Amino acid sequence: MRNIETRKYQADADALNSLLSKAKSEQRRDDALAVSIRIAALAIHARKNEMSATEIIELLDKEASRFETQAQELH
């Protein structure tokens, strides 16, 4: 049997809302940075391989599907 210590904390609703808001803002910032880095990598890949417009569109379609799948897994 484990000795589990439980503690009760008094939390102000405004403080919790502020903390949650800050966490959401940081997550959105991190998500935007990740997408930006991924798009830049795709652009470098397309440029390096001298891809045609059709190939780039196919690449973007695959990437969009990847993001959609990832979003569905999170919900």
PDB file of N, CA, C and O in Angstrom:
ATOM      1  N   MET A   1       0.845  -1.170   0.000  1.00  0.00           N
ATOM      2  CA  MET A   1       0.000   0.000   0.000  1.00  0.00           C
ATOM      3  C   MET A   1       0.896   1.240   0.000  1.00  0.00           C
ATOM      4  O   MET A   1       1.921   1.274   0.681  1.00  0.00           O
ATOM      5  N   ARG A   2       0.519   2.212  -0.735  1.00  0.00           N
ATOM      6  CA  ARG A   2       1.300   3.440  -0.835  1.00  0.00           C
ATOM      7  C   ARG A   2       0.783   4.478   0.146  1.00  0.00           C
ATOM      8  O   ARG A   2      -0.409   4.562   0.442  1.00  0.00           O
ATOM      9  N   ASN A   3       1.706   5.242   0.623  1.00  0.00           N
ATOM     10  CA  ASN A   3       1.321   6.406   1.415  1.00  0.00           C
ATOM     11  C   ASN A   3       1.134   7.560   0.453  1.00  0.00           C
ATOM     12  O   ASN A   3       2.098   8.044  -0.140  1.00  0.00           O
ATOM     13  N   ILE A   4      -0.066   7.989   0.302  1.00  0.00           N
ATOM     14  CA  ILE A   4      -0.369   9.075  -0.626  1.00  0.00           C
ATOM     15  C   ILE A   4      -0.823  10.277   0.178  1.00  0.00           C
ATOM     16  O   ILE A   4      -1.792  10.225   0.936  1.00  0.00           O
ATOM     17  N   GLU A   5      -0.097  11.347  -0.012  1.00  0.00           N
ATOM     18  CA  GLU A   5      -0.448  12.576   0.684  1.00  0.00           C
ATOM     19  C   GLU A   5      -1.307  13.418  -0.239  1.00  0.00           C
ATOM     20  O   GLU A   5      -0.917  13.706  -1.371  1.00  0.00           O
ATOM     21  N   THR A   6      -2.448  13.802   0.233  1.00  0.00           N
ATOM     22  CA  THR A   6      -3.308  14.682  -0.556  1.00  0.00           C
ATOM     23  C   THR A   6      -3.322  16.053   0.092  1.00  0.00           C
ATOM     24  O   THR A   6      -3.342  16.199   1.314  1.00  0.00           O
ATOM     25  N   ARG A   7      -3.310  17.029  -0.761  1.00  0.00           N
ATOM     26  CA  ARG A   7      -3.331  18.405  -0.277  1.00  0.00           C
ATOM     27  C   ARG A   7      -4.460  19.149  -0.963  1.00  0.00           C
ATOM     28  O   ARG A   7      -4.755  18.920  -2.136  1.00  0.00           O
ATOM     29  N   LYS A   8      -5.068  20.017  -0.235  1.00  0.00           N
ATOM     30  CA  LYS A   8      -6.106  20.864  -0.813  1.00  0.00           C
ATOM     31  C   LYS A   8      -5.524  22.248  -1.016  1.00  0.00           C
ATOM     32  O   LYS A   8      -4.869  22.810  -0.138  1.00  0.00           O
ATOM     33  N   TYR A   9      -5.779  22.776  -2.187  1.00  0.00           N
ATOM     34  CA  TYR A   9      -5.286  24.106  -2.517  1.00  0.00           C
ATOM     35  C   TYR A   9      -6.469  25.037  -2.738  1.00  0.00           C
ATOM     36  O   TYR A   9      -7.469  24.662  -3.350  1.00  0.00           O
ATOM     37  N   GLN A  10      -6.340  26.214  -2.247  1.00  0.00           N
ATOM     38  CA  GLN A  10      -7.329  27.244  -2.528  1.00  0.00           C
ATOM     39  C   GLN A  10      -6.851  27.984  -3.771  1.00  0.00           C
ATOM     40  O   GLN A  10      -5.730  28.493  -3.807  1.00  0.00           O
ATOM     41  N   ALA A  11      -7.686  28.038  -4.765  1.00  0.00           N
ATOM     42  CA  ALA A  11      -7.295  28.699  -6.004  1.00  0.00           C
ATOM     43  C   ALA A  11      -8.343  29.737  -6.377  1.00  0.00           C
ATOM     44  O   ALA A  11      -9.548  29.493  -6.316  1.00  0.00           O
ATOM     45  N   ASP A  12      -7.855  30.864  -6.753  1.00  0.00           N
ATOM     46  CA  ASP A  12      -8.714  31.947  -7.203  1.00  0.00           C
ATOM     47  C   ASP A  12      -9.126  31.657  -8.649  1.00  0.00           C
ATOM     48  O   ASP A  12      -8.277  31.336  -9.480  1.00  0.00           O
ATOM     49  N   ALA A  13     -10.396  31.766  -8.947  1.00  0.00           N
ATOM     50  CA  ALA A  13     -10.891  31.484 -10.299  1.00  0.00           C
ATOM     51  C   ALA A  13     -10.227  32.392 -11.326  1.00  0.00           C
ATOM     52  O   ALA A  13      -9.892  31.940 -12.421  1.00  0.00           O
ATOM     53  N   ASP A  14     -10.032  33.657 -10.992  1.00  0.00           N
ATOM     54  CA  ASP A  14      -9.381  34.576 -11.930  1.00  0.00           C
ATOM     55  C   ASP A  14      -7.941  34.159 -12.198  1.00  0.00           C
ATOM     56  O   ASP A  14      -7.468  34.250 -13.330  1.00  0.00           O
ATOM     57  N   ALA A  15      -7.247  33.706 -11.166  1.00  0.00           N
ATOM     58  CA  ALA A  15      -5.862  33.264 -11.336  1.00  0.00           C
ATOM     59  C   ALA A  15      -5.805  32.021 -12.218  1.00  0.00           C
ATOM     60  O   ALA A  15      -4.930  31.904 -13.077  1.00  0.00           O
ATOM     61  N   LEU A  16      -6.738  31.092 -12.006  1.00  0.00           N
ATOM     62  CA  LEU A  16      -6.780  29.887 -12.835  1.00  0.00           C
ATOM     63  C   LEU A  16      -7.107  30.224 -14.287  1.00  0.00           C
ATOM     64  O   LEU A  16      -6.499  29.675 -15.205  1.00  0.00           O
ATOM     65  N   ASN A  17      -8.061  31.120 -14.495  1.00  0.00           N
ATOM     66  CA  ASN A  17      -8.408  31.532 -15.855  1.00  0.00           C
ATOM     67  C   ASN A  17      -7.231  32.209 -16.534  1.00  0.00           C
ATOM     68  O   ASN A  17      -6.984  31.991 -17.720  1.00  0.00           O
ATOM     69  N   SER A  18      -6.510  33.024 -15.793  1.00  0.00           N
ATOM     70  CA  SER A  18      -5.340  33.700 -16.336  1.00  0.00           C
ATOM     71  C   SER A  18      -4.264  32.687 -16.718  1.00  0.00           C
ATOM     72  O   SER A  18      -3.651  32.798 -17.780  1.00  0.00           O
ATOM     73  N   LEU A  19      -4.037  31.712 -15.861  1.00  0.00           N
ATOM     74  CA  LEU A  19      -3.049  30.670 -16.131  1.00  0.00           C
ATOM     75  C   LEU A  19      -3.445  29.846 -17.349  1.00  0.00           C
ATOM     76  O   LEU A  19      -2.606  29.541 -18.196  1.00  0.00           O
ATOM     77  N   LEU A  20      -4.717  29.488 -17.436  1.00  0.00           N
ATOM     78  CA  LEU A  20      -5.212  28.724 -18.578  1.00  0.00           C
ATOM     79  C   LEU A  20      -5.088  29.525 -19.863  1.00  0.00           C
ATOM     80  O   LEU A  20      -4.681  28.989 -20.893  1.00  0.00           O
ATOM     81  N   SER A  21      -5.430  30.789 -19.809  1.00  0.00           N
ATOM     82  CA  SER A  21      -5.325  31.661 -20.978  1.00  0.00           C
ATOM     83  C   SER A  21      -3.878  31.767 -21.451  1.00  0.00           C
ATOM     84  O   SER A  21      -3.601  31.722 -22.649  1.00  0.00           O
ATOM     85  N   LYS A  22      -2.971  31.906 -20.508  1.00  0.00           N
ATOM     86  CA  LYS A  22      -1.547  31.991 -20.858  1.00  0.00           C
ATOM     87  C   LYS A  22      -1.073  30.687 -21.494  1.00  0.00           C
ATOM     88  O   LYS A  22      -0.338  30.710 -22.482  1.00  0.00           O
ATOM     89  N   ALA A  23      -1.487  29.556 -20.938  1.00  0.00           N
ATOM     90  CA  ALA A  23      -1.097  28.251 -21.478  1.00  0.00           C
ATOM     91  C   ALA A  23      -1.632  28.066 -22.897  1.00  0.00           C
ATOM     92  O   ALA A  23      -0.923  27.566 -23.770  1.00  0.00           O
ATOM     93  N   LYS A  24      -2.884  28.468 -23.126  1.00  0.00           N
ATOM     94  CA  LYS A  24      -3.468  28.367 -24.469  1.00  0.00           C
ATOM     95  C   LYS A  24      -2.725  29.249 -25.459  1.00  0.00           C
ATOM     96  O   LYS A  24      -2.473  28.845 -26.594  1.00  0.00           O
ATOM     97  N   SER A  25      -2.377  30.448 -25.029  1.00  0.00           N
ATOM     98  CA  SER A  25      -1.651  31.379 -25.885  1.00  0.00           C
ATOM     99  C   SER A  25      -0.281  30.814 -26.253  1.00  0.00           C
ATOM    100  O   SER A  25       0.142  30.896 -27.406  1.00  0.00           O
ATOM    101  N   GLU A  26       0.403  30.244 -25.272  1.00  0.00           N
ATOM    102  CA  GLU A  26       1.708  29.642 -25.533  1.00  0.00           C
ATOM    103  C   GLU A  26       1.579  28.458 -26.480  1.00  0.00           C
ATOM    104  O   GLU A  26       2.429  28.265 -27.348  1.00  0.00           O
ATOM    105  N   GLN A  27       0.526  27.663 -26.322  1.00  0.00           N
ATOM    106  CA  GLN A  27       0.316  26.517 -27.202  1.00  0.00           C
ATOM    107  C   GLN A  27       0.047  26.969 -28.631  1.00  0.00           C
ATOM    108  O   GLN A  27       0.577  26.382 -29.575  1.00  0.00           O
ATOM    109  N   ARG A  28      -0.772  28.006 -28.801  1.00  0.00           N
ATOM    110  CA  ARG A  28      -1.047  28.530 -30.150  1.00  0.00           C
ATOM    111  C   ARG A  28       0.236  29.055 -30.791  1.00  0.00           C
ATOM    112  O   ARG A  28       0.475  28.840 -31.980  1.00  0.00           O
ATOM    113  N   ARG A  29       1.064  29.748 -29.994  1.00  0.00           N
ATOM    114  CA  ARG A  29       2.328  30.265 -30.507  1.00  0.00           C
ATOM    115  C   ARG A  29       3.230  29.112 -30.953  1.00  0.00           C
ATOM    116  O   ARG A  29       3.822  29.164 -32.031  1.00  0.00           O
ATOM    117  N   ASP A  30       3.333  28.079 -30.126  1.00  0.00           N
ATOM    118  CA  ASP A  30       4.164  26.927 -30.460  1.00  0.00           C
ATOM    119  C   ASP A  30       3.640  26.196 -31.691  1.00  0.00           C
ATOM    120  O   ASP A  30       4.422  25.757 -32.534  1.00  0.00           O
ATOM    121  N   ASP A  31       2.321  26.065 -31.795  1.00  0.00           N
ATOM    122  CA  ASP A  31       1.718  25.414 -32.960  1.00  0.00           C
ATOM    123  C   ASP A  31       2.003  26.203 -34.235  1.00  0.00           C
ATOM    124  O   ASP A  31       2.337  25.623 -35.268  1.00  0.00           O
ATOM    125  N   ALA A  32       1.872  27.518 -34.162  1.00  0.00           N
ATOM    126  CA  ALA A  32       2.133  28.366 -35.326  1.00  0.00           C
ATOM    127  C   ALA A  32       3.592  28.253 -35.752  1.00  0.00           C
ATOM    128  O   ALA A  32       3.889  28.199 -36.945  1.00  0.00           O
ATOM    129  N   LEU A  33       4.495  28.218 -34.792  1.00  0.00           N
ATOM    130  CA  LEU A  33       5.915  28.080 -35.110  1.00  0.00           C
ATOM    131  C   LEU A  33       6.187  26.738 -35.780  1.00  0.00           C
ATOM    132  O   LEU A  33       6.942  26.671 -36.751  1.00  0.00           O
ATOM    133  N   ALA A  34       5.578  25.670 -35.271  1.00  0.00           N
ATOM    134  CA  ALA A  34       5.769  24.343 -35.856  1.00  0.00           C
ATOM    135  C   ALA A  34       5.269  24.299 -37.299  1.00  0.00           C
ATOM    136  O   ALA A  34       5.931  23.729 -38.167  1.00  0.00           O
ATOM    137  N   VAL A  35       4.116  24.893 -37.556  1.00  0.00           N
ATOM    138  CA  VAL A  35       3.571  24.930 -38.918  1.00  0.00           C
ATOM    139  C   VAL A  35       4.474  25.760 -39.822  1.00  0.00           C
ATOM    140  O   VAL A  35       4.738  25.374 -40.961  1.00  0.00           O
ATOM    141  N   SER A  36       4.943  26.881 -39.328  1.00  0.00           N
ATOM    142  CA  SER A  36       5.829  27.747 -40.100  1.00  0.00           C
ATOM    143  C   SER A  36       7.113  27.013 -40.486  1.00  0.00           C
ATOM    144  O   SER A  36       7.563  27.096 -41.629  1.00  0.00           O
ATOM    145  N   ILE A  37       7.691  26.301 -39.538  1.00  0.00           N
ATOM    146  CA  ILE A  37       8.917  25.540 -39.809  1.00  0.00           C
ATOM    147  C   ILE A  37       8.642  24.452 -40.837  1.00  0.00           C
ATOM    148  O   ILE A  37       9.456  24.226 -41.732  1.00  0.00           O
ATOM    149  N   ARG A  38       7.503  23.776 -40.717  1.00  0.00           N
ATOM    150  CA  ARG A  38       7.159  22.703 -41.659  1.00  0.00           C
ATOM    151  C   ARG A  38       6.948  23.248 -43.068  1.00  0.00           C
ATOM    152  O   ARG A  38       7.409  22.647 -44.038  1.00  0.00           O
ATOM    153  N   ILE A  39       6.262  24.372 -43.190  1.00  0.00           N
ATOM    154  CA  ILE A  39       6.034  24.972 -44.511  1.00  0.00           C
ATOM    155  C   ILE A  39       7.361  25.410 -45.125  1.00  0.00           C
ATOM    156  O   ILE A  39       7.581  25.226 -46.322  1.00  0.00           O
ATOM    157  N   ALA A  40       8.237  25.982 -44.320  1.00  0.00           N
ATOM    158  CA  ALA A  40       9.558  26.386 -44.816  1.00  0.00           C
ATOM    159  C   ALA A  40      10.338  25.169 -45.304  1.00  0.00           C
ATOM    160  O   ALA A  40      11.011  25.236 -46.332  1.00  0.00           O
ATOM    161  N   ALA A  41      10.253  24.062 -44.575  1.00  0.00           N
ATOM    162  CA  ALA A  41      10.937  22.834 -44.991  1.00  0.00           C
ATOM    163  C   ALA A  41      10.378  22.315 -46.312  1.00  0.00           C
ATOM    164  O   ALA A  41      11.130  21.844 -47.165  1.00  0.00           O
ATOM    165  N   LEU A  42       9.068  22.401 -46.481  1.00  0.00           N
ATOM    166  CA  LEU A  42       8.459  21.980 -47.746  1.00  0.00           C
ATOM    167  C   LEU A  42       8.925  22.868 -48.898  1.00  0.00           C
ATOM    168  O   LEU A  42       9.196  22.379 -49.995  1.00  0.00           O
ATOM    169  N   ALA A  43       9.016  24.163 -48.648  1.00  0.00           N
ATOM    170  CA  ALA A  43       9.481  25.094 -49.681  1.00  0.00           C
ATOM    171  C   ALA A  43      10.923  24.785 -50.070  1.00  0.00           C
ATOM    172  O   ALA A  43      11.264  24.792 -51.253  1.00  0.00           O
ATOM    173  N   ILE A  44      11.767  24.517 -49.080  1.00  0.00           N
ATOM    174  CA  ILE A  44      13.168  24.164 -49.358  1.00  0.00           C
ATOM    175  C   ILE A  44      13.231  22.878 -50.168  1.00  0.00           C
ATOM    176  O   ILE A  44      13.993  22.781 -51.130  1.00  0.00           O
ATOM    177  N   HIS A  45      12.431  21.891 -49.779  1.00  0.00           N
ATOM    178  CA  HIS A  45      12.393  20.614 -50.495  1.00  0.00           C
ATOM    179  C   HIS A  45      11.963  20.813 -51.951  1.00  0.00           C
ATOM    180  O   HIS A  45      12.574  20.264 -52.868  1.00  0.00           O
ATOM    181  N   ALA A  46      10.920  21.594 -52.149  1.00  0.00           N
ATOM    182  CA  ALA A  46      10.414  21.843 -53.508  1.00  0.00           C
ATOM    183  C   ALA A  46      11.456  22.572 -54.350  1.00  0.00           C
ATOM    184  O   ALA A  46      11.664  22.240 -55.517  1.00  0.00           O
ATOM    185  N   ARG A  47      12.104  23.561 -53.755  1.00  0.00           N
ATOM    186  CA  ARG A  47      13.122  24.330 -54.477  1.00  0.00           C
ATOM    187  C   ARG A  47      14.331  23.457 -54.806  1.00  0.00           C
ATOM    188  O   ARG A  47      14.838  23.489 -55.928  1.00  0.00           O
ATOM    189  N   LYS A  48      14.789  22.682 -53.832  1.00  0.00           N
ATOM    190  CA  LYS A  48      15.968  21.832 -54.003  1.00  0.00           C
ATOM    191  C   LYS A  48      15.744  20.787 -55.096  1.00  0.00           C
ATOM    192  O   LYS A  48      16.653  20.481 -55.868  1.00  0.00           O
ATOM    193  N   ASN A  49      14.542  20.251 -55.153  1.00  0.00           N
ATOM    194  CA  ASN A  49      14.223  19.211 -56.132  1.00  0.00           C
ATOM    195  C   ASN A  49      13.607  19.764 -57.410  1.00  0.00           C
ATOM    196  O   ASN A  49      13.170  19.006 -58.275  1.00  0.00           O
ATOM    197  N   GLU A  50      13.575  21.089 -57.525  1.00  0.00           N
ATOM    198  CA  GLU A  50      13.025  21.762 -58.708  1.00  0.00           C
ATOM    199  C   GLU A  50      11.677  21.160 -59.103  1.00  0.00           C
ATOM    200  O   GLU A  50      11.462  20.775 -60.252  1.00  0.00           O
ATOM    201  N   MET A  51      10.788  21.091 -58.134  1.00  0.00           N
ATOM    202  CA  MET A  51       9.481  20.484 -58.356  1.00  0.00           C
ATOM    203  C   MET A  51       8.602  21.386 -59.211  1.00  0.00           C
ATOM    204  O   MET A  51       8.687  22.612 -59.149  1.00  0.00           O
ATOM    205  N   SER A  52       7.761  20.748 -60.003  1.00  0.00           N
ATOM    206  CA  SER A  52       6.799  21.491 -60.816  1.00  0.00           C
ATOM    207  C   SER A  52       5.639  21.941 -59.931  1.00  0.00           C
ATOM    208  O   SER A  52       5.498  21.504 -58.789  1.00  0.00           O
ATOM    209  N   ALA A  53       4.823  22.817 -60.482  1.00  0.00           N
ATOM    210  CA  ALA A  53       3.660  23.303 -59.734  1.00  0.00           C
ATOM    211  C   ALA A  53       2.741  22.143 -59.355  1.00  0.00           C
ATOM    212  O   ALA A  53       2.205  22.111 -58.247  1.00  0.00           O
ATOM    213  N   THR A  54       2.559  21.204 -60.258  1.00  0.00           N
ATOM    214  CA  THR A  54       1.703  20.045 -59.988  1.00  0.00           C
ATOM    215  C   THR A  54       2.262  19.214 -58.841  1.00  0.00           C
ATOM    216  O   THR A  54       1.516  18.771 -57.968  1.00  0.00           O
ATOM    217  N   GLU A  55       3.572  19.004 -58.842  1.00  0.00           N
ATOM    218  CA  GLU A  55       4.206  18.235 -57.769  1.00  0.00           C
ATOM    219  C   GLU A  55       4.092  18.958 -56.421  1.00  0.00           C
ATOM    220  O   GLU A  55       3.882  18.329 -55.384  1.00  0.00           O
ATOM    221  N   ILE A  56       4.231  20.267 -56.453  1.00  0.00           N
ATOM    222  CA  ILE A  56       4.114  21.056 -55.224  1.00  0.00           C
ATOM    223  C   ILE A  56       2.691  20.978 -54.680  1.00  0.00           C
ATOM    224  O   ILE A  56       2.489  20.862 -53.472  1.00  0.00           O
ATOM    225  N   ILE A  57       1.708  21.042 -55.573  1.00  0.00           N
ATOM    226  CA  ILE A  57       0.310  20.929 -55.145  1.00  0.00           C
ATOM    227  C   ILE A  57       0.061  19.562 -54.513  1.00  0.00           C
ATOM    228  O   ILE A  57      -0.616  19.471 -53.488  1.00  0.00           O
ATOM    229  N   GLU A  58       0.597  18.504 -55.107  1.00  0.00           N
ATOM    230  CA  GLU A  58       0.453  17.163 -54.538  1.00  0.00           C
ATOM    231  C   GLU A  58       1.119  17.082 -53.166  1.00  0.00           C
ATOM    232  O   GLU A  58       0.583  16.472 -52.240  1.00  0.00           O
ATOM    233  N   LEU A  59       2.286  17.701 -53.045  1.00  0.00           N
ATOM    234  CA  LEU A  59       3.000  17.730 -51.769  1.00  0.00           C
ATOM    235  C   LEU A  59       2.175  18.452 -50.700  1.00  0.00           C
ATOM    236  O   LEU A  59       2.076  17.994 -49.562  1.00  0.00           O
ATOM    237  N   LEU A  60       1.589  19.581 -51.083  1.00  0.00           N
ATOM    238  CA  LEU A  60       0.752  20.337 -50.146  1.00  0.00           C
ATOM    239  C   LEU A  60      -0.510  19.566 -49.768  1.00  0.00           C
ATOM    240  O   LEU A  60      -0.951  19.620 -48.620  1.00  0.00           O
ATOM    241  N   ASP A  61      -1.090  18.852 -50.728  1.00  0.00           N
ATOM    242  CA  ASP A  61      -2.269  18.022 -50.434  1.00  0.00           C
ATOM    243  C   ASP A  61      -1.930  16.945 -49.404  1.00  0.00           C
ATOM    244  O   ASP A  61      -2.699  16.709 -48.472  1.00  0.00           O
ATOM    245  N   LYS A  62      -0.777  16.293 -49.575  1.00  0.00           N
ATOM    246  CA  LYS A  62      -0.346  15.265 -48.625  1.00  0.00           C
ATOM    247  C   LYS A  62      -0.122  15.868 -47.244  1.00  0.00           C
ATOM    248  O   LYS A  62      -0.487  15.278 -46.228  1.00  0.00           O
ATOM    249  N   GLU A  63       0.475  17.040 -47.223  1.00  0.00           N
ATOM    250  CA  GLU A  63       0.742  17.706 -45.947  1.00  0.00           C
ATOM    251  C   GLU A  63      -0.564  18.108 -45.263  1.00  0.00           C
ATOM    252  O   GLU A  63      -0.700  17.973 -44.047  1.00  0.00           O
ATOM    253  N   ALA A  64      -1.514  18.596 -46.041  1.00  0.00           N
ATOM    254  CA  ALA A  64      -2.819  18.962 -45.480  1.00  0.00           C
ATOM    255  C   ALA A  64      -3.501  17.732 -44.888  1.00  0.00           C
ATOM    256  O   ALA A  64      -4.106  17.808 -43.819  1.00  0.00           O
ATOM    257  N   SER A  65      -3.404  16.614 -45.573  1.00  0.00           N
ATOM    258  CA  SER A  65      -3.988  15.366 -45.059  1.00  0.00           C
ATOM    259  C   SER A  65      -3.314  14.944 -43.761  1.00  0.00           C
ATOM    260  O   SER A  65      -3.967  14.455 -42.839  1.00  0.00           O
ATOM    261  N   ARG A  66      -2.009  15.137 -43.701  1.00  0.00           N
ATOM    262  CA  ARG A  66      -1.264  14.793 -42.488  1.00  0.00           C
ATOM    263  C   ARG A  66      -1.745  15.637 -41.306  1.00  0.00           C
ATOM    264  O   ARG A  66      -1.960  15.117 -40.212  1.00  0.00           O
ATOM    265  N   PHE A  67      -1.912  16.942 -41.535  1.00  0.00           N
ATOM    266  CA  PHE A  67      -2.397  17.827 -40.478  1.00  0.00           C
ATOM    267  C   PHE A  67      -3.822  17.462 -40.063  1.00  0.00           C
ATOM    268  O   PHE A  67      -4.158  17.493 -38.880  1.00  0.00           O
ATOM    269  N   GLU A  68      -4.652  17.118 -41.043  1.00  0.00           N
ATOM    270  CA  GLU A  68      -6.039  16.750 -40.743  1.00  0.00           C
ATOM    271  C   GLU A  68      -6.092  15.488 -39.890  1.00  0.00           C
ATOM    272  O   GLU A  68      -6.852  15.414 -38.925  1.00  0.00           O
ATOM    273  N   THR A  69      -5.282  14.498 -40.251  1.00  0.00           N
ATOM    274  CA  THR A  69      -5.224  13.256 -39.482  1.00  0.00           C
ATOM    275  C   THR A  69      -4.752  13.528 -38.059  1.00  0.00           C
ATOM    276  O   THR A  69      -5.303  12.990 -37.098  1.00  0.00           O
ATOM    277  N   GLN A  70      -3.739  14.356 -37.934  1.00  0.00           N
ATOM    278  CA  GLN A  70      -3.220  14.703 -36.614  1.00  0.00           C
ATOM    279  C   GLN A  70      -4.295  15.399 -35.772  1.00  0.00           C
ATOM    280  O   GLN A  70      -4.433  15.117 -34.582  1.00  0.00           O
ATOM    281  N   ALA A  71      -5.040  16.291 -36.381  1.00  0.00           N
ATOM    282  CA  ALA A  71      -6.103  17.003 -35.662  1.00  0.00           C
ATOM    283  C   ALA A  71      -7.198  16.040 -35.213  1.00  0.00           C
ATOM    284  O   ALA A  71      -7.722  16.166 -34.106  1.00  0.00           O
ATOM    285  N   GLN A  72      -7.543  15.082 -36.065  1.00  0.00           N
ATOM    286  CA  GLN A  72      -8.578  14.110 -35.711  1.00  0.00           C
ATOM    287  C   GLN A  72      -8.127  13.214 -34.566  1.00  0.00           C
ATOM    288  O   GLN A  72      -8.935  12.821 -33.725  1.00  0.00           O
ATOM    289  N   GLU A  73      -6.833  12.889 -34.532  1.00  0.00           N
ATOM    290  CA  GLU A  73      -6.311  12.046 -33.459  1.00  0.00           C
ATOM    291  C   GLU A  73      -6.365  12.759 -32.115  1.00  0.00           C
ATOM    292  O   GLU A  73      -6.472  12.118 -31.070  1.00  0.00           O
ATOM    293  N   LEU A  74      -6.292  14.080 -32.144  1.00  0.00           N
ATOM    294  CA  LEU A  74      -6.311  14.853 -30.909  1.00  0.00           C
ATOM    295  C   LEU A  74      -7.717  15.029 -30.355  1.00  0.00           C
ATOM    296  O   LEU A  74      -7.882  15.386 -29.189  1.00  0.00           O
ATOM    297  N   HIS A  75      -8.735  14.781 -31.181  1.00  0.00           N
ATOM    298  CA  HIS A  75     -10.118  14.964 -30.709  1.00  0.00           C
ATOM    299  C   HIS A  75     -10.770  13.671 -30.483  1.00  0.00           C
ATOM    300  O   HIS A  75     -11.934  13.627 -30.085  1.00  0.00           O
TER     301      HIS A  75
END
